[in-house]
């Protein structure tokens, strides 16, 4: 009788562990469709080797600022950094 209880306990523990293992692998919030519509794009100073030399904000318009890169380029944004123009 004692061995039957031991076998049932081992089986129950195995089933619980198997269920826990299964739920952790199935609970992914992301799939390949999550990022499928995204593509890489040039957003401004980051593509000029990523080093910023200077940064200036227009005091009259906080949405407009200029970014100088270490490679010599100057970029301007008028929409708080969403897009830049050289």
KAFENJO-V80620 format. One line per field, one symbol per residue. ss: DSSP state (2 for helix, 1 for strand, 0 for the rest). psi: psi as a letter, one per 40 degrees, with the letter a starting at -180 (. if undefined). Layout:
ss: ???
psi: ???
This chain:
ss: 02222222222222222222222222000000000000000000222000011111100000001111100001111000000010
psi: dddddddddddddddddddddddddefheiadddedeiiiihebddefeehhdihhhhddgeehiihhideeihiiieffediii.
